[in-house]
Amino acid sequence: MSTPTKLRVLSLEDSVIDFELILRVLQEGGLLFESTRVDNRDDYVSAIHEFHPDLILADYRLPTFDGALALEIAKDHCPNVPLIVISGAVGEETAVELIKNGATDFVIKDHLGRLVPAVRRALQEVESRNARRKAEADLRSLNEELEYRVQKRTQELREKNTVMEEDLEMARELQMAFLPTHFPTIPRGVSEAASAVKFASVFYPSSSVSGDFYNIVRISESTVGIFICDVMGHGVRAALVTAIMRALEEQLGEESGDPGPLLTQLNSQLRVILQQFDTTMFATACYITVDIASGRLTFANAGHPYPLLIRSATGNVEVIGSGKKHGPALGLIDDVPYHTHELTVDVGDRILLFTDGLFEVENEEEQAFSEDRLRDVIQQRASLPLGKLLQDTSHEIKDFAQDHVFTDDVCLVGVEISRMEARVEVAQ
C-alpha cells in the first residue's frame, strides 16, 4: 500500500490529552503525518477546506458537536476522505448505524491498538477506489476516442470500400488476437500432454466481425478458470466491446476464483462503459472453475448457452446449470447479483462451453441446427478424444450448413479432467 508522503490527519477531539494519545499511537504505528485538532463545528468545516485532510478521526461526543453530525458534513464537503469515529463508550447499535451511514470504521478509545490497522485499511480502500475510478475514466476516455475514430472512419468507408475492407480485416485480426495461443497446465510447468486438465478448442470466425471470446486461466496450482462470452452484434463495435471485456476480465483477477462475484463485477463495470454507447450493447457470458484437488466445479451464467458435461462413468451428457438461478446478459441492468453454483466432477469428465453460433447456424431451408441436435451429436461422439470430439462436432455443423458459411462466429471450448490429485506439486 502506498500512502501520501505526509498524511494530513484532521482530529475532531475536545480533549488535548486524548488527542496527544492518538498522535502517539499513530507515530508508534509508523505513520508519517501532520495533524490539526478542532473541537467545534465551525473550525471543523474550515479545516476541511483549508487543511485538506487525507483522514478524519472524529470523537463521537463533544460538548457542542458529535461524530454523527461530523460524518454528515464530511459526506457533503469531502465524500472521498475516510472518517473513523473514535469514542470512549458507544453502544453496538450506534456503531453499526455510523458504519451504515458512511463511517469508514469505529474504534473504542480503550482499544486504540485497532487504530493504526483501521487507518491503513481506510487508506487502502481509498487507494483502491481511486484506482477503480481512474480505470473507469480511462476506459470511458478510450471508448470516446475509439468511438470518434469509428465515426470518422465510417464516413471514409462510404467513399472507399477498400478502406472498409482493410479495417474489417484489422478488426478480425484483433478479435483473433484475444484468443488464447496456449493453455495453462496443472501442475505448472508440465507439457499440455502431461497436464491433469487438458483443453481443446475450435473457432470459426463468421464472414463479418463478431464478438465471441474465451479465455482460460490458472487460478491456483489445482484450479483453472474458463471464461466464454458473446458480444451482441457484428463489426468493429463488437470487436471493440470484446476488447473491453478482455481488459475488464483481466483486471478482475482477484475475483477469478468465484464465478458469481466475477460476473457481478464485470456487469457493473461493463454497464458504466456501454451506457456511453448510442445503441444497446450487451454480452452473454459463462464462467466455470474446476478444482482437481477437490473435484469441485463452480459456475455462474449471464444469459449464455448452458455448457455441457460428459460424465465418464456413464457417457451421459448433462446440461450444466439447467434449472438453476442465473442472471441476464452483462451490461443490460444495473446492480444484478450473479450466483455461483457448484457440482462435483471426476476423472475423465469433460466440459464443453460454446457460443450460440454453434447451434443457431441454418441450412439452405433456414432450419436451425438447434441445441437438442447439438447434444445428440455430442452424445454420439462422447467416447472420442477431446480434440477429435470438437473437430467432428464442428464438421457435422458445417455439413449441416451446406454452404459452409457461418453468419455468426462458431466457438467451442473443451475441458477434460485427466486425473484428480489431492495435492498438485509444481513441476521443477
ABEGO torsion letter per residue (X at the ends): XBBBABBBBBBBBABAAAAAAAAAAAAAAGBBBBBBBBABAAAAAAAAAAAGBABBBBBABBAABBAAAAAAAAAAABAABBBBBBBABBBAAAAAAAAAAGBABBBBAABAAAAAAAAAAAAAAAAAAAAAAAAAAAAAAAAAAAAAAAAAAAAAAAABAAAAAAAAAAAAAAAAAABBABBBBOBBGBBAAABABBBBBBBBBBABBBABBBBBBBABAABBBBBBBBBBEBEAAAAAAAAAAAAAAAAAAAAAABAAAAAAAAAAAAAAAAAABABBBBBBBBBBBBBAAAGBBBBBBBGBBBBBBBBAAAGBBBBBGBGBBBBBBBGABBGBBBBBBBBBBBBGBBBBBBBAAAAABBBAAGBBAEAAAAAAAAAAAAABBAAAAAAAAAAAAAAAAGAGBBABBBBBBBBBBABBBABBBBBX
